[in-house]
Amino acid sequence: MEKMGSAESEIENLFENKKRIKNPFVPIGALITAGVLTAGLVSFKKGNSNLGQKLMRARVVVQGATVALMFGSAYYYGDAF
């Protein structure tokens, strides 16, 4: 049982020592994605399907950029700490 406790404390120490680096562009990208999605859904509801379709395509682009930022941040900062 003591070995289990020491392993858990080692894991806890690892997480305490690791610094979290936050990329401010990721939450901004998520908010932009949500905004474009909302605008597209409102546009569809009002019957403007052309604008709604363009907004949905824009959402895919913005969402892809946000995911790319997440992967890029993870890659860039992955072994830094």
N, CA and C atoms as an extended XYZ file, in Angstrom:
243
Properties=species:S:1:pos:R:3:atomname:S:1:resname:S:1:resid:I:1 pbc="F F F"
N         0.828       -1.188        0.000 N   MET     1
C         0.000        0.000        0.000 CA  MET     1
C         0.871        1.250        0.000 C   MET     1
N         2.047        1.156        0.643 N   GLU     2
C         2.925        2.317        0.714 CA  GLU     2
C         3.494        2.658       -0.663 C   GLU     2
N         3.774        1.612       -1.468 N   LYS     3
C         4.269        1.874       -2.818 CA  LYS     3
C         3.247        2.647       -3.636 C   LYS     3
N         1.982        2.331       -3.456 N   MET     4
C         0.918        3.031       -4.181 CA  MET     4
C         0.897        4.504       -3.782 C   MET     4
N         1.069        4.785       -2.507 N   GLY     5
C         1.067        6.163       -2.025 CA  GLY     5
C         2.239        6.960       -2.571 C   GLY     5
N         3.411        6.340       -2.659 N   SER     6
C         4.574        7.056       -3.170 CA  SER     6
C         4.445        7.318       -4.670 C   SER     6
N         3.840        6.392       -5.384 N   ALA     7
C         3.636        6.599       -6.821 CA  ALA     7
C         2.668        7.745       -7.060 C   ALA     7
N         1.622        7.803       -6.256 N   GLU     8
C         0.655        8.892       -6.396 CA  GLU     8
C         1.291       10.226       -6.064 C   GLU     8
N         2.132       10.273       -5.036 N   SER     9
C         2.763       11.544       -4.682 CA  SER     9
C         3.752       11.985       -5.761 C   SER     9
N         4.419       11.029       -6.407 N   GLU    10
C         5.322       11.386       -7.505 CA  GLU    10
C         4.550       11.992       -8.670 C   GLU    10
N         3.406       11.409       -8.975 N   ILE    11
C         2.570       11.938      -10.060 CA  ILE    11
C         2.064       13.333       -9.706 C   ILE    11
N         1.635       13.506       -8.460 N   GLU    12
C         1.168       14.828       -8.033 CA  GLU    12
C         2.283       15.858       -8.137 C   GLU    12
N         3.521       15.475       -7.771 N   ASN    13
C         4.646       16.399       -7.875 CA  ASN    13
C         4.928       16.772       -9.322 C   ASN    13
N         4.779       15.802      -10.219 N   LEU    14
C         4.980       16.105      -11.641 CA  LEU    14
C         4.006       17.176      -12.112 C   LEU    14
N         2.743       17.026      -11.739 N   PHE    15
C         1.739       17.979      -12.186 CA  PHE    15
C         1.901       19.329      -11.514 C   PHE    15
N         2.347       19.361      -10.267 N   GLU    16
C         2.556       20.633       -9.584 CA  GLU    16
C         3.714       21.401      -10.204 C   GLU    16
N         4.750       20.684      -10.634 N   ASN    17
C         5.931       21.346      -11.180 CA  ASN    17
C         5.744       21.786      -12.627 C   ASN    17
N         4.817       21.172      -13.332 N   LYS    18
C         4.617       21.513      -14.736 CA  LYS    18
C         3.844       22.813      -14.841 C   LYS    18
N         4.388       23.738      -15.598 N   LYS    19
C         3.713       25.020      -15.790 CA  LYS    19
C         2.752       24.918      -16.957 C   LYS    19
N         1.610       25.533      -16.792 N   ARG    20
C         0.634       25.575      -17.876 CA  ARG    20
C         0.864       26.837      -18.678 C   ARG    20
N         0.967       26.672      -19.973 N   ILE    21
C         1.120       27.804      -20.868 CA  ILE    21
C        -0.173       27.938      -21.649 C   ILE    21
N        -0.746       29.108      -21.591 N   LYS    22
C        -2.017       29.315      -22.261 CA  LYS    22
C        -1.817       30.172      -23.492 C   LYS    22
N        -2.364       29.728      -24.589 N   ASN    23
C        -2.341       30.500      -25.815 CA  ASN    23
C        -3.626       31.325      -25.853 C   ASN    23
N        -3.525       32.655      -25.802 N   PRO    24
C        -4.748       33.466      -25.742 CA  PRO    24
C        -5.574       33.408      -27.027 C   PRO    24
N        -4.998       32.945      -28.109 N   PHE    25
C        -5.724       32.896      -29.371 CA  PHE    25
C        -6.721       31.745      -29.434 C   PHE    25
N        -6.516       30.711      -28.620 N   VAL    26
C        -7.426       29.567      -28.641 CA  VAL    26
C        -8.817       29.945      -28.124 C   VAL    26
N        -8.942       30.584      -26.942 N   PRO    27
C       -10.296       30.973      -26.522 CA  PRO    27
C       -10.916       32.033      -27.436 C   PRO    27
N       -10.096       32.903      -27.982 N   ILE    28
C       -10.615       33.907      -28.926 CA  ILE    28
C       -11.174       33.201      -30.160 C   ILE    28
N       -10.451       32.208      -30.667 N   GLY    29
C       -10.924       31.434      -31.812 CA  GLY    29
C       -12.210       30.687      -31.505 C   GLY    29
N       -12.316       30.166      -30.272 N   ALA    30
C       -13.536       29.462      -29.885 CA  ALA    30
C       -14.723       30.419      -29.839 C   ALA    30
N       -14.505       31.619      -29.324 N   LEU    31
C       -15.583       32.614      -29.283 CA  LEU    31
C       -16.001       33.058      -30.685 C   LEU    31
N       -15.030       33.250      -31.558 N   ILE    32
C       -15.347       33.631      -32.940 CA  ILE    32
C       -16.124       32.511      -33.625 C   ILE    32
N       -15.702       31.262      -33.385 N   THR    33
C       -16.412       30.120      -33.955 CA  THR    33
C       -17.862       30.092      -33.482 C   THR    33
N       -18.063       30.296      -32.184 N   ALA    34
C       -19.423       30.295      -31.637 CA  ALA    34
C       -20.247       31.445      -32.213 C   ALA    34
N       -19.620       32.600      -32.388 N   GLY    35
C       -20.328       33.749      -32.947 CA  GLY    35
C       -20.751       33.527      -34.387 C   GLY    35
N       -19.854       32.993      -35.194 N   VAL    36
C       -20.169       32.733      -36.600 CA  VAL    36
C       -21.234       31.640      -36.709 C   VAL    36
N       -21.152       30.621      -35.842 N   LEU    37
C       -22.165       29.570      -35.827 CA  LEU    37
C       -23.536       30.153      -35.481 C   LEU    37
N       -23.581       30.993      -34.456 N   THR    38
C       -24.851       31.606      -34.057 CA  THR    38
C       -25.419       32.469      -35.180 C   THR    38
N       -24.566       33.269      -35.800 N   ALA    39
C       -25.028       34.119      -36.900 CA  ALA    39
C       -25.546       33.272      -38.061 C   ALA    39
N       -24.883       32.168      -38.345 N   GLY    40
C       -25.336       31.284      -39.418 CA  GLY    40
C       -26.677       30.644      -39.120 C   GLY    40
N       -26.857       30.208      -37.877 N   LEU    41
C       -28.133       29.593      -37.508 CA  LEU    41
C       -29.276       30.611      -37.542 C   LEU    41
N       -29.002       31.827      -37.085 N   VAL    42
C       -30.016       32.889      -37.141 CA  VAL    42
C       -30.358       33.207      -38.593 C   VAL    42
N       -29.343       33.234      -39.432 N   SER    43
C       -29.555       33.512      -40.838 CA  SER    43
C       -30.426       32.434      -41.494 C   SER    43
N       -30.173       31.177      -41.171 N   PHE    44
C       -31.009       30.100      -41.698 CA  PHE    44
C       -32.449       30.227      -41.210 C   PHE    44
N       -32.592       30.576      -39.940 N   LYS    45
C       -33.935       30.685      -39.375 CA  LYS    45
C       -34.736       31.804      -40.040 C   LYS    45
N       -34.044       32.891      -40.413 N   LYS    46
C       -34.723       34.014      -41.074 CA  LYS    46
C       -34.981       33.728      -42.548 C   LYS    46
N       -34.439       32.653      -43.068 N   GLY    47
C       -34.704       32.266      -44.446 CA  GLY    47
C       -33.653       32.705      -45.448 C   GLY    47
N       -32.575       33.277      -44.975 N   ASN    48
C       -31.497       33.710      -45.868 CA  ASN    48
C       -30.476       32.571      -45.975 C   ASN    48
N       -30.776       31.612      -46.827 N   SER    49
C       -29.928       30.427      -46.885 CA  SER    49
C       -28.568       30.684      -47.528 C   SER    49
N       -28.479       31.644      -48.446 N   ASN    50
C       -27.175       31.955      -49.058 CA  ASN    50
C       -26.191       32.464      -48.019 C   ASN    50
N       -26.634       33.440      -47.225 N   LEU    51
C       -25.766       33.978      -46.175 CA  LEU    51
C       -25.465       32.912      -45.129 C   LEU    51
N       -26.470       32.130      -44.773 N   GLY    52
C       -26.270       31.062      -43.800 CA  GLY    52
C       -25.234       30.055      -44.257 C   GLY    52
N       -25.274       29.717      -45.534 N   GLN    53
C       -24.303       28.761      -46.077 CA  GLN    53
C       -22.889       29.340      -46.048 C   GLN    53
N       -22.766       30.615      -46.398 N   LYS    54
C       -21.444       31.261      -46.347 CA  LYS    54
C       -20.912       31.330      -44.919 C   LYS    54
N       -21.800       31.610      -43.968 N   LEU    55
C       -21.376       31.665      -42.573 CA  LEU    55
C       -20.979       30.287      -42.053 C   LEU    55
N       -21.670       29.255      -42.494 N   MET    56
C       -21.295       27.908      -42.066 CA  MET    56
C       -19.934       27.504      -42.642 C   MET    56
N       -19.660       27.918      -43.845 N   ARG    57
C       -18.337       27.658      -44.427 CA  ARG    57
C       -17.263       28.436      -43.682 C   ARG    57
N       -17.583       29.682      -43.322 N   ALA    58
C       -16.640       30.490      -42.546 CA  ALA    58
C       -16.396       29.858      -41.174 C   ALA    58
N       -17.444       29.276      -40.591 N   ARG    59
C       -17.295       28.613      -39.293 CA  ARG    59
C       -16.320       27.457      -39.376 C   ARG    59
N       -16.401       26.701      -40.465 N   VAL    60
C       -15.487       25.569      -40.636 CA  VAL    60
C       -14.045       26.061      -40.717 C   VAL    60
N       -13.831       27.153      -41.426 N   VAL    61
C       -12.477       27.706      -41.555 CA  VAL    61
C       -11.965       28.193      -40.198 C   VAL    61
N       -12.798       28.939      -39.486 N   VAL    62
C       -12.387       29.474      -38.183 CA  VAL    62
C       -12.163       28.333      -37.188 C   VAL    62
N       -13.029       27.343      -37.218 N   GLN    63
C       -12.880       26.210      -36.314 CA  GLN    63
C       -11.601       25.433      -36.629 C   GLN    63
N       -11.300       25.267      -37.898 N   GLY    64
C       -10.063       24.591      -38.288 CA  GLY    64
C        -8.831       25.361      -37.840 C   GLY    64
N        -8.890       26.687      -37.957 N   ALA    65
C        -7.767       27.511      -37.501 CA  ALA    65
C        -7.583       27.398      -35.991 C   ALA    65
N        -8.681       27.329      -35.264 N   THR    66
C        -8.601       27.194      -33.811 CA  THR    66
C        -7.986       25.847      -33.420 C   THR    66
N        -8.392       24.798      -34.089 N   VAL    67
C        -7.823       23.473      -33.806 CA  VAL    67
C        -6.346       23.452      -34.176 C   VAL    67
N        -5.987       24.094      -35.277 N   ALA    68
C        -4.575       24.167      -35.664 CA  ALA    68
C        -3.765       24.933      -34.617 C   ALA    68
N        -4.338       25.993      -34.059 N   LEU    69
C        -3.663       26.720      -32.981 CA  LEU    69
C        -3.467       25.840      -31.752 C   LEU    69
N        -4.464       25.028      -31.447 N   MET    70
C        -4.343       24.136      -30.293 CA  MET    70
C        -3.218       23.126      -30.506 C   MET    70
N        -3.180       22.511      -31.680 N   PHE    71
C        -2.124       21.544      -31.966 CA  PHE    71
C        -0.758       22.221      -32.043 C   PHE    71
N        -0.720       23.397      -32.649 N   GLY    72
C         0.541       24.126      -32.737 CA  GLY    72
C         1.074       24.507      -31.375 C   GLY    72
N         0.192       24.946      -30.492 N   SER    73
C         0.611       25.293      -29.129 CA  SER    73
C         1.116       24.062      -28.387 C   SER    73
N         0.398       22.962      -28.537 N   ALA    74
C         0.806       21.734      -27.854 CA  ALA    74
C         2.169       21.254      -28.363 C   ALA    74
N         2.376       21.378      -29.654 N   TYR    75
C         3.663       20.961      -30.227 CA  TYR    75
C         4.792       21.889      -29.790 C   TYR    75
N         4.532       23.186      -29.858 N   TYR    76
C         5.578       24.173      -29.560 CA  TYR    76
C         5.956       24.151      -28.083 C   TYR    76
N         4.968       24.087      -27.201 N   TYR    77
C         5.236       24.129      -25.774 CA  TYR    77
C         5.311       22.756      -25.134 C   TYR    77
N         5.152       21.704      -25.901 N   GLY    78
C         5.080       20.364      -25.347 CA  GLY    78
C         6.265       19.940      -24.516 C   GLY    78
N         7.473       20.142      -24.973 N   ASP    79
C         8.660       19.699      -24.242 CA  ASP    79
C         9.391       20.848      -23.559 C   ASP    79
N         8.775       22.024      -23.541 N   ALA    80
C         9.452       23.190      -22.984 CA  ALA    80
C         9.590       23.077      -21.467 C   ALA    80
N         8.630       22.420      -20.803 N   PHE    81
C         8.690       22.353      -19.341 CA  PHE    81
C         8.586       20.936      -18.871 C   PHE    81
